[in-house]
């Protein structure tokens, strides 16, 4: 006969309802450091202004930025007034190039004032004629290469490409200080034996070559902007225009040479 003491004890009830609900511990909260307060400029402080860089929306000065941003300057001029200062720039460019040329005819003594006046007149006339002749040729050859420019826009580009030539005329001021009015018709043979003159001529010649090369780059870019194509297309348009001009001249020279040989042979 068994009693309740002989029965094995009942196993414990492991059901979930007898256990306290499990609550996941919250992750430790890391306090982020407070951001430092913004820097406050001291009273009366004003940031430095850079005069060489225009503010956004401010028009570019073509006399300055034609050197570094020729396409942007040209687009600004074409959008505002493509006829602006065209003839004056052509005249100034022709005069600047004319004054830097030397007129030394062997055996002929021309008074210096006459030489200077002739340079001014011929330079101004050549600048105007070159503006219209080159404008017409580059308009035609540019159209052959897919350009969309007009005579007004191409002429404006050619005129504003004279800005580097006009600035380069200021390089002659040291020579003018040293030689006076003789600086506008330099005798290079005398300058080569003059130490001071040679010191002035050599840097002037180097800078002039650099300006001429950069003027060609500017010319291709502004004409490319006027035609709506690349600077390489613009260079091609100029080369074709030069070829068109040189071919008739070469034919005429050849004809005169043959005529001269025929006359010599007949004698």
JOKA-V561621 format. One line per field, one symbol per residue. burial: + if it has 9 or more other C-alpha atoms within 8 Angstrom, else -. A space follows every 10 residues. Layout:
burial: ???
This chain:
burial: ---------- ---------- ---------- ---------- ---------- ---+-----+ ----++---+ +-++++++-- -+---+--++ ++++++++++ -+-------- -+--++--++ ++++++++-+ ++--+++++- +++---++++ +-++++++++ ++++++-++- -+--++---- -++++----- ++----++-+ +--+---+-- ++--+--+++ ++++++++++ +-+++-++-+ +--------- ---------- -------
